[in-house]
Amino acid sequence: MAPNARLLLAVAIWLIAATGVVLPLVWLINTRDWGVVLMLVVPFAVYGLLRLGRALEGWARATPPPSSH
């Protein structure tokens, strides 16, 4: 897989994960009476997304092993 393809795939995976975490969290905070309690979850969600982004970046920028040809 080409390095640019891996980088694009990593960005796409992160965007899907961020959308899947942030949108429900924001919706629940906005529409539920108890949603304000979820504000305590937000820092952990952001931290998790940052960790995921770093892991995906490491995967996308990793050099492939030398071929045996």
Backbone as a ProteinNet text record, in pm:
[ID]
protein_1_A
[PRIMARY]
MAPNARLLLAVAIWLIAATGVVLPLVWLINTRDWGVVLMLVVPFAVYGLLRLGRALEGWARATPPPSSH
[TERTIARY]
85.6	0	90.2	57.9	138.4	128.3	234.9	231.2	117	89.4	-20.8	-154.9	-170.4	-295	-312.5	-203.2	-211.8	-248.4	-191.4	-220.8	-367.3	-416.4	-557.6	-650.6	-614	-694.9	-694.7	-579.8	-571.1	-657.9	-654	-736.1	-884.2	-921.5	-1061.7	-1109.2	-1025.2	-1062	-1080.1	-988.6	-999.7	-1125.3	-1155.6	-1275.4	-1402.8	-1407.9	-1525.2	-1535.7	-1422.4	-1424.2	-1462.6	-1407.7	-1439.9	-1586.8	-1640	-1782.3	-1867.7	-1828.2	-1904.1	-1901	-1798.8	-1789.8	-1851.4	-1816.1	-1853.6	-2002.1	-2054.4	-2195.4	-2293.3	-2284.9	-2377.4	-2356.6	-2230.5	-2202.2	-2263	-2244.9	-2301.4	-2453.7	-2510.7	-2656.6	-2714.3	-2650.6	-2700.4	-2684.5	-2573.7	-2553.7	-2659.1	-2694	-2786.8	-2932.8	-2970	-3112.3	-3160.8	-3073.2	-3114.6	-3091.2	-3179	-3161.1	-3034.5	-3004.3	-2885.4	-2761.8	-2777.6	-2667.3	-2550.8	-2579.3	-2470.9	-2368.4	-2410.1	-2317.5	-2215.4	-2254.2	-2162.8	-2046.4	-2055.7	-1942.5	-1819	-1839.7	-1726.9	-1659.4	-1730.9	-1678.1	-1598.1	-1627.6	-1567.6	-1414.5	-1348.6	-1201.2	-1145.3	-1210.3	-1164.1	-1186.7	-1298.2	-1325.1	-1222.6	-1190.7	-1090.3	-953.6	-918.1	-790.1	-782.4	-890.6	-894.2	-879.2	-942.9	-929.6	-788.4	-724.5	-585	-493.2	-514.5	-432.9	-454.3	-580.1	-609.4	-540.5	-543.4	-478.1	-328.7	-265.2	-121	-88.5	-170.4	-147.3	-166	-268.7	-291.8	-181.8	-131.2	-22	103.2	132.2	246.5	231.9	111.7	86.1	100.5	49.4	50.9	191.9	274.7	409.6	516	478	574.1	631.2	759	820.8	796.6	763.9	738.5	870.4	862.8	985.2	1044.8	1176.3	1238.2	1189.8	1171.5	1123.5	1235.9	1200.5	1300.1	1338.9	1304.8	1337.9	1477.8
-117.6	0	123.8	219.7	341.8	424.4	497	578.5	680	741.2	837.7	769.8	648.1	574.8	541.3	503.6	473.4	597.8	710.9	835.9	874.7	862.4	893.5	798.3	671.2	573.9	605.3	645.5	680.8	802.2	901.6	1021.7	985.4	901.7	861.1	783.5	692.9	616.7	709.9	807	899.2	985.2	1032.5	1115	1037.3	912.2	829.2	806.7	778.1	757.1	884.9	997.9	1124.9	1158.7	1137.1	1163.7	1070.3	944.1	846.3	872	940	970.4	1106.7	1206.7	1344.5	1370.9	1328.1	1359.5	1303.7	1175.9	1128.2	1198.6	1225.7	1293.3	1433	1507	1642.3	1637.1	1541.9	1529.9	1499.7	1406.7	1373.6	1490	1561.5	1677.3	1783.3	1799.2	1904.8	1870.1	1743.1	1708.9	1644.7	1597.7	1529.4	1618.6	1606.9	1683.2	1641.1	1512	1461.1	1471.9	1527.7	1535	1618.9	1713.7	1799.3	1718.1	1606.8	1518.2	1459.5	1445.5	1391.4	1485.2	1608.9	1699.4	1645.1	1559	1496.6	1391.2	1341.4	1240.4	1303.9	1428.8	1495.6	1494.8	1527.6	1524.2	1386	1281.4	1145.9	1109.8	1155.9	1131.3	1202.6	1326.4	1401.4	1335.7	1293.9	1227.9	1098.3	1022.5	899.6	925.9	1031.7	1066.1	1112	1183.6	1223.4	1101.7	1007.7	885	804.7	795	724.1	791.8	923.7	997.4	973	970.5	944.6	802.6	707.7	569.1	552.7	614.1	605.2	675.2	785.8	855	768	703.4	612.7	498.9	444.5	337.1	387.2	506.1	558.4	596	641.5	686.7	579.3	461.3	352.6	310	282.4	236.5	87.1	43.6	-99.3	-177.4	-302.9	-383.6	-403.8	-420.1	-440	-568.9	-563.1	-682.9	-784.5	-910.1	-1017.7	-1054.6	-972.8	-1003	-970
0	0	0	-80.8	-91.9	35.7	68.7	192	192.8	78.8	74.8	98.5	49.9	71	219.1	284.6	427.9	507.4	469	538.6	518.8	398	371.3	445.5	451.5	524.9	674.1	728	869.8	900.5	813.7	834.2	826.8	731.9	717.6	840.2	890.9	1010.7	1130.1	1144.3	1257.3	1246	1125.9	1108.8	1140	1099.6	1130.1	1280.6	1345.1	1490.2	1564.5	1521.9	1587.8	1571.6	1453.1	1429.8	1515.3	1522.2	1599.8	1749.3	1797.5	1940.9	1972.2	1893.7	1926	1900.9	1788.6	1758.5	1861.9	1899.3	2003.5	2137.3	2170.4	2296.7	2298.7	2192.5	2184	2185	2112.3	2106.7	2245.2	2316.9	2450.5	2547.5	2539.9	2627.3	2599.6	2474.1	2434.6	2461.2	2452.4	2455.2	2584.8	2669.1	2792.1	2913.1	3011.3	3134.5	3207.6	3202.7	3269.9	3181.2	3062.8	2967.6	3014.7	3102.4	3150.3	3229.8	3285.9	3356.9	3259	3133.8	3033.1	3003.5	3048.5	3031.5	3103	3202.2	3269.7	3181.6	3082.5	2991.4	2877.9	2846.2	2730.3	2733	2843.1	2840	2807.8	2856.3	2827.6	2681.2	2625	2483.1	2395.8	2430.6	2353.6	2366.9	2486.3	2507.1	2425.6	2425.1	2346.4	2197.6	2149.3	2007.7	1974.8	2066.1	2045.2	2040.3	2130.7	2131.3	2003.7	1960.1	1836.3	1718.8	1714.8	1606.9	1603.3	1720.1	1725.4	1680.4	1722.7	1682.1	1531.5	1477.5	1333.3	1255.1	1307.2	1239.5	1237	1349.5	1353.3	1255.1	1243.9	1148.5	1005	978	840.9	796.4	888.4	851.9	869.9	913.3	932.9	798	798.8	674.2	660.3	541	521	532.1	571.4	581	441.4	433.9	302.1	237.4	108.6	37.7	26.5	14.7	10.4	-131.8	-227.7	-368.9	-397.4
[MASK]
+++++++++++++++++++++++++++++++++++++++++++++++++++++++++++++++++++++

